[in-house]
Structure formats: structure tokens, C-alpha cells
Amino acid sequence: MREVKNYIEKNLNYYVDELKDYLRIPSVSTLKSHKKDMKACANFVLKKMKAAGIKKVKLYPTKGNPLVYGEWLGAPGKPTVLIYGHYDVQPVDPIELWGSDPFEPVIENGNIFARGADDNKGQNFVHIKSVEAFMKTKGKLPVNVKFLIEGEEEVGSESIGIFLKQNKSLLKCDAVLISDTSLFGPGIPTINYGLRGLAYLEVELTGPAMDLHSGSFGGAVANPINELAKLIAKLHDKNGKVTVPNFYKNVAKISKAEKENFKRLKFSDTKYAKEIGVKELQGEKGYTTLERLWTRPTLDCNGIFGGFTGEGAKTVLPSKATAKISMRLVPNQDPNMIAKEFTKYVKSLVPKSIKIKVTDLHGGYPVVIPLDSPAMTAAAKATSKAFGKKTVFTREGGSIPIVVDFVQQLKAPAILMGLGLDSDNIHSPNEHFSLKSFELGILSSAYFMDEFSKVTKTKTIKGK
């Protein structure tokens, strides 16, 4: 491993330059105007896999954006690792809050700033580079490796879900390695073993057939924005609980062992509040912050729009008002059932004078991975060696919809080797990624392949 490590250290600046090229591609999957950029980004990933020594690579077209697949199966008798990531990124709005061009990477104070720096280009690129380090120094890998990098994670991962069901044999593996989560803190090696699920819906209220003058009609006609605000306000009670019927019906309770693990992490509410710029934290009453973030379901309004939002004044009573609502789900909650309950409930909250349309945009199941799988043990040893500290185990409040599909379809544990930080502004202006984490991530990936090569038999994972 010393030769591999030395190669990584020697070529780090070159790796960073390549990452900059990756980040310059505006691969925004939400916007149709970036369709050509999605194809260009997929081809970039394919070329980098080839350059790293993965000779068998292929672009798989889908109804959406291309999937990039690569494999090296030159280690007979050794475990097979499927490495997953996504090359698509979030939109950059609001652009005026960025300190630099979102698609022209800038390095400041040891961080690289650009859309996708953390989520997920910087994190998935470490694995391509770790493979390259082995191939350039050893001419081979200690384990069999497959790559599957998609371009639709930010819009629900529909195509990859279909591909997975149709290509189980192609993707067969002993573990799925993913870097799309966070470190518990700067320099703290972290393995994530749980993700919340998601139900994401759009609520549109329509009142009058057209926008009306608020002076001539205000007070006589229901205002969709006012009614939408009332609706949103009714989605939580005074204790922070979600009021949607049956929302908590199947919520799994966490074990005493997990609670004790959370306590050992010594999470600071004060520090956390300061980092995100709020005076105090709030949420569902009766739970710690980590429990609310990782093990309790939530409901949030992600966006609300309607009427006049331009500069200056316009006295308009709008025809329509729309809100985007996301619900983060925990084990035993079904996103489809939750979406139906939500739809039924919000329809009961609007007056007869208002038409309501609820659209289910996308969702995903939650997942929790057993901590005793050989792959998990190998990952903990690997990150500990790379970072020089004991690895901690966490759960994540976010969602990666495809993870549960991997677990269910491939019967393999998903190892979430997060490398970013919660303060990296993913999905927000000024997204960034620590170059030190980038370096240690490459090293962690290399150590994982080395450690996992010592495993002769792995456990399968059942259910979701």
C-alpha cells in the first residue's frame, strides 16, 4: 500500500486539475436546457475510467440521461465491489448569492468551490482515482471492481432503477461502495449505515380563472396564496409533529444501542446552530437533534411561489399558488402510502372556492445496513487508516433512493463512505469540498479495496 499511497500523494495536484474539468461541465439534470451537457459529462466520466485502467467501459442510453458502466474483473476468487455515484448536479439558483461562477471552480482556504464539488462529483471521483493509483503502480486491483455512475440522482434515479432490475447479473457484487454522504465532523472518518427515505409532492391551488386586481376583487375572492399559507401552517402541530393522518403509524423505534452510539458522538446543538447560522434549533418535541435528523420523519416546504415576485409593487390577486413539499421517511414508512395520505389530507384543508392539484414527483424508501457485515468492517478499518483516527458510525437525514434498490435487488450491503461536510452547502450557493477530504477519500477507497480483498465470504442483506 505504501507505493499506492505515494502515487496518490505525488499526483494529487493533477487529480485536482482533473476534478476542475469535471466540475466545469454544467450537468444540471433538472433542466432540459442542459441535455447536451449531461451527455458530455457522461462521456467525461467514461474517458476517466478508461484512463484509470478500466478497459471495459460503456455508456448505456436511457429514457433520461446515460448511465456510465465500467468493470475490471481480474481478481478471481476475490470479492467484487460495485462503486456507485452520480454525475448530475442541482440547479445553481439563486445565482446572485454565489461568490464565484458555479461552473468555474475556485480554490480558497483549502476548499474547492463549484456546483457538484461535494454532491457528488468530488466524492465519486475519488474512487476512479484510487483505481488509477493501483493500476499505475501494481498493474492490477486487489478486488474486482464495477462502476455505475448515473445522471439522474437529483431527479429521482428512475432510469437506474429500471436498469438495475434488468441487469442484476451484470451488477452482481459483494458490496456497493458509495460516497455521497458526510463526515461527522472535519477529519473524522465516518461510515453511514442508514438513510431516510423521501416522498416529494407538489401542491397547486387555483382560485380565479386569471390574476385579478387586488383593489377591485380583494376581500370578495379567495386568494390562493393566502389559502396555501393556511394549508402549510396546518401541516404541523404546536409540538412539531406532522399532522398528516397515519404519518407515524409504522415508524420504527431505534434501539438502546443506537441511542448510546449517538451519545458517544457528543453532538453539540450550540455548535451545529452556529454553523448553519441560526440562534436556536427546533423540531419534534421529545427527541434529541440527532434523533430528529436521522431517525424521525419530517415534513418541510421546499419552495412556494405565485403572484407577483418581481421588483417593485403590483397589486395583484393571483390565480395560482404552488408549493413543493418533501417528507423524509424512516424505516417501515412506505413513500407511496405516505403520498396518498398526504394528498387526501391536504385536499380536505382547502375551501370549496379553491381547486387543488397534488402531483407526486418522486420518492424513495429508507434503509438501514447491519453494522456487522464484513464489508462494513473493512470500510471502518480503511477509513481509520486513511484518516489516522477511529471511525465513527452515523445515520443520515438525507435520501439516496437507489441505495435501497441496490440492497433489495443485489442482496449486498451498501457501504456509505461519506467524505463531505454538512457545512459544504450542497444544493445551495457556494457549494464546496475540502481538498484534504478529497485526498483522504482517494486513500480511503484504496485502503478499502486492500482490506476487502482479505474477505472470503460476505453476508447478504434482506429486505428494505
N, C-alpha and C positions, 0 to 999 in steps of 0.2 A: 504493500500500500504506500510505502514511502515514495516510490518512483511516481506513482499516480498523483499523490499529494503534491510533490514538487512540480509536476507538469501543470497542475491546476494553478498553483501559485505563480508560476512563470508566465502563464498565458492569460492571466486574469484581465489585464488591460485589453487584450484582443477580444476576450469574451464580452467585455462591457461595450466595446465598439459594435460588435455584432448585435448585442441587445438593443443598442440605439437604433440600428437599422430596422429591427423587428418592431420597435415602438413607433417608428415613423409612419408605418402603414396604418391608415385610419380605418381599421376593421370594425366598424360600428354595425353590429348585426341588426339592431332595431330599425335602422334607416335604410330604405330601399335604394337611396341615392349612393350608398356605399357598396353596392353589389359587386362592382369590379374590384374594389379594394379587398373584399372578402376572398375572392379567387386569388388575388395577388399575394395575400397573406398566407393562404394555404400552400401556395407554391413556394413561398419563402421557407416555411417550416419543412416542407418536403426536401428542399435543397440542403438545409442544415442537417437533416437526418442523414442524407447521403454523405455529406462532408464529414460527419461524425463517424462513419463506418457502417451505418445501417444500409446495406446494399439493396435489400428487398423493401422498397417503399412504393406506395401507391395512393393516388387520390381517388376517393370514392365519391362520385357525384350523388347528390340527394335532391329532394324537392326544395330544400333550403340551401345551405352552404356546404361546400365539400368537406369530407372527413379525410384526415391525413393518417394513413396507417403505415407502420414500418415494423419489421421484425428481424431479429438476429437469433437463430436457434442453434448456435454452435456449441452448446454445453450439455451434451446428452447426460441424463441422469441427475441433472441439477434442476432446482425449481425454476419456474417461469414467472416473470414479473410483467404485468401489464401496466404501463405508465400512461396515465390519463391527464389531459389538460385542455384548455380552450384558448383559441387564438382570437376570438371575438371580444370586443370591449363595449363598455357603456357609452352612451352619448356624453358630450362634454358640457352640456348646459348646466349652469349659466356660465357662458364663456367669459363674461366680464370679471368673474371672480378668480380666474386663473392668473398666476403671476408670470406665466410664460405660455408660449404656444403649446397646447396639449399634445401635439404630434411632432414637436421638435424637442427631444429630450435635453434636459438641463441638469447638470450635477452641482449640487450645493450641500455643504455640510455632510458629506458622505452619503447623500441620498440622490437617487435619480428620479427626476420629476417628469411625468408624462402619463397620458391615459393608457392604462394597461400595465404600468410599471410593476404593480403588485398583482393586480387582478386581470389577467393571470399570466401575462407573457413572461414577466420576470421570473415567476415561480416555476412555470413549466420548462423554461429554457435551461434551468439548472440541470435537469435530467438529461437533456440532449448533450450538454457539455460534459457531464460526468461519464457518459458513454464514450464520448470522444477521447477523454483522458485515458480511459482503459485501452481503447483501440489503438491509440497513438503510442502507448508505452508497452502494452502487453500483446497487442495484436488480437486480443480476444476479451470476452467478458466472463466473469465468474459464474454468471447465471444466464438463462435465456431471457431475452427481453423483447417485449412487444410495445409499440407506441400506438396510441389512439388519441389524436388531437382534433377536437371538434370546433365548429364555428357558430354554434347556436346556444351555448350555455346561458347567455344573458337573455335569451328569449324562450327558454323552456326546454331545450335539448330534445326536441321532438324527433329529429332525424336520427340521432344517435341511438335513441331508444328503439326505434324500428330496426336499425342496423344490428344492434345487439341481439335482438330476438332472432334475426335471420342468420346470424354468423357466430353462434355460440362456439362452434368447433374452432373457428379461426381465432377467437379471442380467449380460448381456454387457458387458464393460468392458475397459479397457486396463491397469488396475492395481487391486488390492484394498488399501485402506489400513486398517490395524488398529493400535490402541493397546491392547495387553494384555500387554505385556512390561515390562522395567525399563531404566532408565538404568544405565550402567556405574558411575556414581557421582553424588553430588549436583551438579547444574548441568552435567553432561557430556552434550551431545546424543548420542544413541545410536540407531543403526539396527541392528536384529537381522536376520540373514539365515539363521538356522537354528533349528529346534525339534526336540527329541527327541519320539519317539512314546511310546505307552503301551499296556501290557497290564495290566489290573486284574482280579484274581480274588479270590474269597472261598473259604477253606478251612474246612470244618466237620468236626470229629471227634466221633463219638458212641461212647460206651462202654456203660455200663449203661443199662437202659431208663428209669431215673429217678435223681434225686440220691440218694446213699447217705450214711449216717453214716460219717465217716472213721475213727472208732474201731472200728466193727463190721466194716467192709469194707476199710479201708486196708491195703495190703500183699497183698491177695488179688485185687484187681481193677485193671486198667489205668486210670489217671487221664487223661482226655482232655486236661486242661491240661498235665500233665507230658509227654505224648506230643507235643502241639502245640509245646511249648517245644523238645523234642529235634529235631522236624522243622525248625523255623525255624533252629535252630543249624547245621543241616547244609546250608543254602542258600548258604553262603559258605565258602571255604577260608581258610587262615591268611594268604593274601596279598590277601584282599579280593575274589577272583574269584568270580563266581556259578557254582555247581556244576551247574546245570541242563544236561543234555546238549544239545549243538549250540547253546548260547546265543550263542556268539561266532562261529559258523560263517560268517556273511555280513557281519560288521561292517566297514564301510568305514573305511579309514585316512585321516587328514587329510593335506593337502599340506604341503610345507615352507613355502609362502607363508602358510598359515593359522597354522602354528606361530610364524612370525616376527611375524605380526599379534598373536598372543596375548602374545608377549614385549613388544611395544611398549606394550601396555596397562598394564604394570608393576603387575600384580596383587599385592597383599600378603596372604600367608597369615595373618600375625600380626594385621593389621587385621581381616580377614574373621572370624577366630576370635573376636576380641574383640567384634565387632558382634553376633554370634549367641550370645555367652555361653558359649563352650567354651574349654578350656585348650589344646587342640590339634586339628588336623584329621586325618582318616584316610580311607582309601578304597583303591581298587585300586592295588596296588604298581606302580611304574614309570611313573606318569603325574603330570603337574602337576595342581594343583587345577582350573584352568580346563579342562584336557583331560578330567578326570573329570566335571566339571559339564556340559560342553557336547558332548563328542564320544564319550564312553564310555557303554555301557549299564549300568544299575544294577538292583538288586532290594532292596526295602525292605518291612518290615512296617509298615503304616499304622495298625493297630488290632488289639487282641487282647482277647477277653472270654469269660467263662464262670464258672460257680460263683457264690459269694457275694462281692459287691463293696460291700456296704453298711457302715455304721458298726458298729464293734464286731467280735465274733467269732462265727462259725458254722462248726462243724466238719463241713463237707460235702465229699463226693467227687462232683463234678459229672457229670451225664450228658453234657453237650456242652461243647465249646470251639471258638471260631471266631477266625479271623484274616483280616484284609484285607491283601492283598499287591499292591503295584504294581511294575511293571518299566518303567523308562524306556528307550526304544529309540532307536537311531541309524540313519542311512541304511543301506539294504539289509536291515534286520531287518523281518520280517513279524509283526505282532502276533498274527495268527491261528496261525501256526506256533509262535511262542513260547508262546502259551497252551496249545497241545496238548502241547508238550514239557514245560512246567511241570506240567501235570495228570498226565501219565504218570509223571513223576519223583516228585512228592510222594506219589502213590498207592503207590509202591514203598517209601516210607520208614516207613509205619505198620505195626504188628504186626497179626496176624490178629484179635486181640481188639477191634480198633477199626474202626469203619465210617468211611469218608471220603467227603465230598461236595465237589466242586470246582465252583464257579459262575463262569463268565466274565461279569463285569459290563459292562465296555466297554473299548474300545481305540482306538488311532489310529496312523497312520503318521507317521514322522519326515519332515522336509522341509528342504531347503537351497535358497536362492534365489541365483541368479547375481548377483554384485555389479556387473555391467556393464550392467544394464538401464537404460533412460532414466528409468524411474520411481524406481529406486534412486538415481540421480544427482540427480534433482530433490529427493528426500526429504533427501539429505545436505546439499544447498545450503540447503534450507528450514530444517532444524533448526539449522544453523550460524548462519544469520541471526537466528533467534529467540533462541538462547542466547548468541550472541556468542562462540562457541568452535568449534574444528574438530570435526566429527562423527566419532565412532568407530564401528567395526563389530564387533558381537559375535554370539555364538550364545547360545541359551537352553536351560537344562536342563529346563524345563517343556514342557507339551504344549498345543496348541490344535488338537484333532482336525480341525476344519473347514478349517483352512488348507490342508492337503494336498488336500482336496476342491476348494477354490477353484482351486488351481494345476492340478489334473488336468482338471477339468470346464470351466473358463473359459479355460484356457491364458493366464493373466495372472499377472504377478509379484505376490506378496504382500509389501507393504511394512509391516514391523513397527516402527512408530514408538513405542517404549516410553516411558512417562513416569513410571512408579512407581520405587520403590527396593526392593531385596531386603530391606531392613530395615523395610518397611511393614506387616509382619505379615499379609499376605494369608493367608486360610484359618485364621488364628489370632486369639486375643483381641487387642483394641486395634488392629485394622486402621486404618491412617491413610494420608493422601495429602497431599503438600506443596501448599499453595495457590500457591506460586511455580511449581511444576511444572504446576499446573492452568492458570495464566495463560500460561506459556510454551508449553504444549501447544496452547492455542487459537491462539496466534500462529504456532506451527509448522505447524498444519493450514492456516491461511490462506496462509502463505508457500508451502506445498506446492502448493496449488491454483494459485497465481500462477506458480510455477516450472514446474509440469507443463503449464500452458497453452501453454508455449513449445515443447513437444514435438510433432512432427508424425507420428512413426512410432514404435511400440513393438515390442519383441521379445516373442515368445510363449515360454512355459515348457513344457517337455515332461516327462512322467513324474512320478514322485514322489520 
